Amino acid sequence: MSMVLVQIKRIHKYGMLVQSGIIFGFDQDTLDVFDVTLEKLHELQIDIVQVNILTPFPGTPLFDRLEKEERILTRD
């Protein structure tokens, strides 16, 4: 059993929920990232999930890189 799962079980034992924040949209993400993530969330017994897409905000290194690569499709 992974150390993370042990810690989550301990948290659950005290009646607390575990929330996970996930970001999709990294360059290395493939279509199977959704199924793999869902499997891991179930395996780890995560109670609440907050899902976001990778967002390159202006003024960040990510934005600068994607803009240089001409991958910013809209500024809306």
Secondary structure as the mmCIF struct_conf table of DSSP 4:
data_model
#
loop_
_struct_conf.conf_type_id
_struct_conf.id
_struct_conf.beg_label_comp_id
_struct_conf.beg_label_asym_id
_struct_conf.beg_label_seq_id
_struct_conf.end_label_comp_id
_struct_conf.end_label_asym_id
_struct_conf.end_label_seq_id
HELX_RH_AL_P HELX_RH_AL_P1 MET A 3 LYS A 13
TURN_TY1_P TURN_TY1_P1 TYR A 14 GLY A 15
STRN STRN1 GLN A 19 PHE A 24
TURN_TY1_P TURN_TY1_P2 ASP A 27 GLN A 28
TURN_TY1_P TURN_TY1_P3 LEU A 31 ASP A 32
HELX_RH_AL_P HELX_RH_AL_P2 VAL A 33 GLU A 43
TURN_TY1_P TURN_TY1_P4 LEU A 44 GLN A 45
STRN STRN2 ILE A 48 ILE A 53
TURN_TY1_P TURN_TY1_P5 PRO A 58 GLY A 59
BEND BEND1 THR A 60 THR A 60
HELX_RH_AL_P HELX_RH_AL_P3 PRO A 61 LYS A 68
TURN_TY1_P TURN_TY1_P6 GLU A 69 GLU A 70
#
